[in-house]
Amino acid sequence: MAKIHRNYIGGRWVKTESPKTFRSTNPADPSDILGVFPESGSSDIAKAVEAARAALPDWRLVPPPKKGDLLMRAARLLEKDKESLARLMTREMGKVLKETRGDVQEAIDMAYYTAGEGRRLFGKTSTSELRNKFVMSVRRPVGVCGLITPWNFPVAIPSWKSFPALLCGNTVILKPSEDTPACASRFVEILAEAGFPAGVVNLVHGGSAAGAALVRHPEVDLISFTGSSEVGREVAGACGKSLKRCSLEMGGKNAQIVMEDADLDLALEGALWGAFGTTGQRCTATSRIFVHEKVYQRFLKSFVARAKKIRIGSGLRTGVEMGPLVNAQQMERVEEYISVGISESARLECGGRRVNTAALKKGFFFQPTVFSHVKPGMRIMQEEIFGPVVCVMAVKSFDEAIHHLNNTRYGLSSSIYTRDVNRAMKAIRDIEAGITYVNGPTIGAEVHMPFGGVKQTGNGHREAGEAGLDIFSEWKSVYVDFSGKLQKAQIDVD
């Protein structure tokens, strides 16, 4: 019998008022049920907000180094639980074990990094324009933070959001994706075991109703959202009406450039990893490849040959390179885009169909797919597919490659393979993206560096690194006048 899970509110695992539930299943084998979870509503969100608000006055006064100590404990617990949590993640969302281990490792790294910030969390001192006056700026917590996270990185992304938020003195309410609630429950169990006080960390399961209630609750001071651009617009609109702080990390249509002087073997490895890692279900996945015409045919032939050989199956099995799509809806979305590409007269070089072998037909497995003969304006070249589908296009020059790479409403990640340092530096300067890799794939962010994009990928905020502290803290300027008299800044002295 499947385990029945609850929400975590005010330091306790509690039932919901609504009897509605949903099941988390294995996308490699939907008959494998990981658990039954509550379909929470607005009343459950209200209870979580009440608990988070009650815990805030004391938590904000805990010294940041002490908060860092709790994060250190969480890091050690995550290390201890790494393998079991990785296996749980592979069962719940499908990506192969080497990737789910990396997902947990990212959370471990973020815990250690953020714990170190507890000894930093620097403000700034400056000089005053007046005598006998001292000025400085300090960080203060924002308040109650609602964290809405996706299924593709079900431990790493909650760590990106919750750890900086907690270090800055905020309390948090995590609303994870319905596709990965078991991972979220285990993540919060670890934080509770680490010793975070009751009400500081809260977890509410559910779907769009729970998410909407969290976004619209007047006592929630900040929403940090990672997901689709369509939902992100709704979140931004709702937050804007109440002037609520809002951080959005949304879609991408990332591209890799391969110049004629590139190490083609290296570029090929990068393209395969970038396009088909996590079954293409990353916001940083490589979905467009622009290859110089001098090496286009050679690259395309090798790329297609290697894509056909990718080993598909349950991510728990040794030797498997690509797991399933996360659910039936995502399978249907990818299939629709295959039809769109064919209708646009793109050439299907390989893939394009679900896997129907006897061993895999129960799961949501899809073949690695490559389109050629594509044009920049095609929908498959402009819209985020979020699956193992990549378009390869020939270009005549470096400038043309940069132009086409930038020709999208998104701007998250990018990559160029070249041996020419001048081209590399120009690409860094001219590519419109929040992340650029030189001689590396479009995936592989590190926790001490800012993560996020430009244009419709987000709303300007960044996660991870020192920049990740900015959305979760308010700057306060402080002026100390020890002159013993009234001094007036900017006023002429008679």
N, C-alpha and C positions, 0 to 999 in steps of 0.2 A: 504493500500500500504506500502511495506517495506521501511524503512528509508534508504536513500543513504548516505553512510559515505565517508569521505575523509581522506587523509593523514594529519599529523600535522607537518609542516616544518616551521622553522623560526618564531614560535609564531602564525602561522595562519593555519586554516584548508583549504587545497588547493586541487584542482583537479589534476588528473594525465594527462599526455599527451596521454596515451593509453586509448581507450574507453572500454577495456576489464574489466570485473568485475566478482566477484564470490559472492555467497550467503552463509550466515551463517544460519544453520538450527538446530533445536532441535533434538538431537539423540533419544529422547523418542517419538518424533512425527515429522518426517521430513517435514510435511506440515506447521509446525510452523516456519516461517522465521523471524530471528532476525534482518536482515539488508542486504544491498548490499554494497560490499566493493571493492575498486579498486585493480586490478591486476597490481601492479606497476612493472616497468622495470628499466633498468640501468639509464635512464635519471632522474627518480624520486629519485633514490638513490643518484645520483650526486648532485641534488638540496639539499637533506638533509645533505650530507657531506659538501657542501659549507656553509650551514647555521650553522652547528655545528662548522666548522673550524673558521667562522667569530666570533662566540660567545666565543670561547675558550680564547683569550687573556685577556678579562676582567673577565670572570668567574673564571679563575685559581687564580686571585688575590683577590677574595672575601674571607675574613677570614673564616676559617672552622667553628667557632661558629655561624657565620651568615648563612652559608650553613645549619648548624644544625637547626637553627630557621625555615628555610623553610621546612625541613623534619618534624619538630614538627607540623607545620601547616598541612602538608600532612597527618600525623598520625591522627590528629583530624578530618580532612575531611573524611578519610577512616572510622573512628569510626562512624561518622554521617551517612555515606552511607553504612554501613556494611550490613544491611539486604537487601537493594535493589540490591547491588552488588552481594551478595550471591545468590539471586534469579535469577539474570541475568546469573550468572555462571552455575547454575543448568540447566537452559534452554539451555545454549549454549554447555555445554560439558557433562552434565548428572549426575554427582555425587550428592549424596543426600545433603539436606540442611545443616545437621550438619557438613558435610565435607566442603561444600563451605563456610560456616561461619568460619570454622577453617582456610581455605585458606586466607580469607580476614584478619582474626586475625593475621595470620603469617606476612602479609604485615604491619599491624599496629605495631606489635612487632618489626619488622625489622626497621621501620621508627623511633620509639622511641630509639631503641638500637643505630642505626647509628647516630641519632641526638646527642646522648651522646658522641659519638666518636669525634664530632666536638670540644669538650672541652678537648679531649685527643690527638688523632692522633699523638702519641708520636714518636719522633725520639730517638736517643741515644747519650749520651755523654760518652766519654771514656778518657783514659790517653794516652799521647804521650810518645814515647821513648826519646824525646828530651826536654831539659829545655825550659821554657818560650814558650810553644807551646800548643794550645788547639785544640782538635779534637771532631767532632760530626758528626752524620748522620741525615738526614732529608728526609721526603717523598715529592715527587713531582708528579704532575699528568702525566699520560702517553700521553693524547691527546684526539683524537676522538675515542670513543668506540662503536663498533657495537655489539648489544645484540640480539641474536637469541634465542627465547624462545619457549617452547612446550605448548601443550594444556592442559595437565593434572593438572597443577597448574598455571592457567593463570593470577593470580594476585600475588601470593606469589613469584614465580620465577622471574618475572620482577622486583619485589622489591629487591630480593636478589642481583640482578645484578646492577640495576640502582642506588639504594641508596648509596652503597659504592663508586661506580664510581663517582657519583656527589659530594659526600663529599670530595673525593680526588682531586677535581678540574677538572675533565674531563667533556666533553660534550658527549651526548649519542644519538644513533639512535637505536630505538627499532623496530625489525622486528618480530612480533609475528606469531604464527601458524595460518594457514588459518582456522583452526577449532574453534578458539576462538578470532576472531578480535574484537567483540563487547566488550569483557572484557578489551582488551588492549586499546581500544578507551576511555572507561570510566576511566581506570587507568590514562591515560595521561591527560584527562580532569581534573582530581583531582590534578595532579601535576601542571598543568597550573593555576588552581584556587589557589593553594598554593602560587604562585608567582614566580616560576622559570622563569628567563628571557628568552626572545625569542632566539631560537636557541640552548639553553642549553639542552632541551629535545625535541627529534623529533621522529615521528612515521611514519613508512612506511609499508603499508599492501602489501601482495602478497605471492607468493609461492616460488618455487625453483629459479626462475629467479632473483627475488629481493634479495633472500638470497645470491646467487652466486655473484651478483653485489656488494653487501655490503662486502663480504669476500675479493673480489679481488680489491676493490677500493684502489688506492695507497695512498690516503689521510686519510684512516682509519688506526689508529695506533694499534688497539687491537680488537680482536673478542672474545666474550664470548658466547659459544654455549652449549645448553642443548638439547639433542635429542638422536637419535639412533647412535650406534657405526659405522654403515655403512656410514652415512652422516658425522659423526665426523671425520672419516679418510680423507674424501675429504676436509673438512674444514682445517684440520691440514696440509694436503699436499699443499693446496693453500697458507696458511699462511706461511708455511716453505719456499716456493719459494721466498717470499719477506721479509723474516725474521721478519714477523709481530707477535706481541705477540698474544698468543692464549690460551684460557682456555676452556677445554672440560669436560663436565659432561655427561656421556653416560649410557650404559646399566648396568643391574644387573641380577644376578641369585641367589637371596638371599635365605638363608636357616635358619631354626630354628632347634635347637637340643633339644630333650626332653629326659632327663635322667630318670632312674628308680626311683630316689628319688625326682623327681619334684612334685610340686603341680599340678596334672593333670588338675584340673578344671581351674586353672589359665593359664596353658599352652594351653589348649583348647581355651579359650577366646582369647588369644594372637594370636593363629594360625588362627582363624576365621577372626579376625580383620586384621591381616597382609596379609592374602591371598585374601580376598574378599572386603576389603575397597577400594574405588574408582574403583570397579569392577576389581581389580587386575591390574589396569593401573597406577602403580607407579613404578619408577625405584627401589624403596626399597621394593616392594611387596614380600611377602613370597611365593616362588614358589617351594621350596623343604623343606620337614620336615623329619629329621632323628630321629627316635624314638627307644629307647633301647628295645631290644626284650622282656624283661620282662613285659613291659607295652604296647607293640606295638598293640596287638589285641584290648585291652580295649580302647586305645586312638583312633585307627582308627575307631572303631565302633561308638564311641561317636562323632567323628569329622564328619563322613559321615552323621550321623543322624541329626546333627545340620546344616550342609551345605544344606541339603534337605529342611530345614524349613526356610531358609533365604527368607524374603519377598522382592520380586522384583517388580519394577514399576518406575513410574516417581518420581524423587528425590524431587519434590515439594509436594508430598503427605505425610501426616502424617503416621508414622509407617513403611514406606518403608526403607529397610536396604541396598539395592543395586540397583543402576540405570543401564542404558544401557551402552554398549560399545560406543565409540565416533562416529564411522561412519561405513559405509558398508565395507570399506577396512579392518578395524580392525576386524569386524565380520568374514570376509573371512579368515583372518590370523589365528584367533583362531580355526575356523573350520578345517583348514588345519593341525594344530598341533594336533587336536583330532584324525584325520586320521593317522597322523604319530605315535602317541602314541599307537593306536590300532595295527598298522602294526608292531610295535616293540614288541608286545605281552605284553604290560602293561595292567593291568586290570582296566577297567572303573568302579569305584565304584558308581559314581553318576554323573548326569549332562551330558555334552558332546553335548548338542544340543541348538539351539536357542529357545527362548520362542515364541510359536505360539498361545497363547490364544487370544481370540477375543479382549480383552482390550489392549494387548501389541504387537500384531503382526506387527503393523506399525513401531515400533521402533526397535533399535538394541539391543534387550535384549537377554542375554545368561545365561544359567543355571550355577550355581556354580558347578565346576567340580573337582573330586578327582580321581587320578590314584594311584593304589597300584601295587605290584609286578613289581616294576621298578628296573632298574640297572643303576649304575652311568654313563655309557657311552651312554645311550640313548639320542637321540636328545631332548626329552622333559625334560631331566635332565640337559642338557647343554646349550640350546638356550633360549633366552628371548622370552616369549610368549606374555606378556603384556595383559593378560586377566585373568578371574577368574578360573585359572587352577593351581592345586597344586599337586605335587607328594609326596607320603608318603612312606618311606623306613625304614625297620628295620635294626638296627645295634647291634653288640654284645658288644661294649665297647665305652668308651669315646674317646679313640684314633682313633677308626675306624670312629666315627662320625666327628671328626675334619678333618681327612684325606679326607673323601668324601665331606665335606663342602668346603674344599679348592680346590677340583678337578674341577675347572671351570676357564675359562679365565677371568671371572669377579671378582670383589672384592669390592662391595659397602657396603651392610649391612648384619648383622648376628645377631643371637640370641641364647641364651642357657637358658634352664629352669633346675635348679638344686638347691638343698638346701646345697650343699657341697661348702664351700667357696674356698677350694683348687682347685676344678675343675673350678669354676668360674674364678679364677685368671689365671689358665693355659689357659682357653679359650681366655681370654683377650689377653694373650701373644701370643698364637699360631694361632689364626684365622687370615687369610689373608683377611682383609677387612678394609675399612676406618671407619666403625661404628660397634660397638658390643654392644648389649643390654643383660643384665643379668636379667632374669625373667621379660622380656618385649618383645613385638613383634618387628619385623624388621622395623616397620614404627613408626614415631613420633619424627623427628628431632626438635631441638630447635634452635632459631635464634642466640643465643650467642655462639654456639658451631660450630666448623668447619664441613662442609658437603662436602663429596666427597669420592672417592674410590681409589683402587689400581688396578694394572694390566690393563686390557683393559676397565675398567670403566671410566678412565679419563687419563689426562696427568700430574697428580701430583699436580694440583692446588686445592684449596679449596674455597668454597663459605660460606658465613655467618661467624659470629664471627669475632674476630680480624684478623684471617687468611684471611678473605674475602677482606681485604684491600690490601693485598699483590699484587694480580694480577693487581689491578687498580692504583698502585703507583710505582714510580721508587725511589730507594734509591740513595741519593747523599751524598757522604762523603765530609766533609769540614775540612780544616786545617787552623788554624789561628796562625801564627808565630809572637810573639811580643818580640822577642829577639833583634831585630835591627841588625841582621847579618845573613849571609847565613848559614843555617844549613842543613846538608845532612843526611837524614835518611838512615840507613843500611850501611853507609860508615865509615870505620875505621878512627879514629882520629889519626893523626901522633903524 
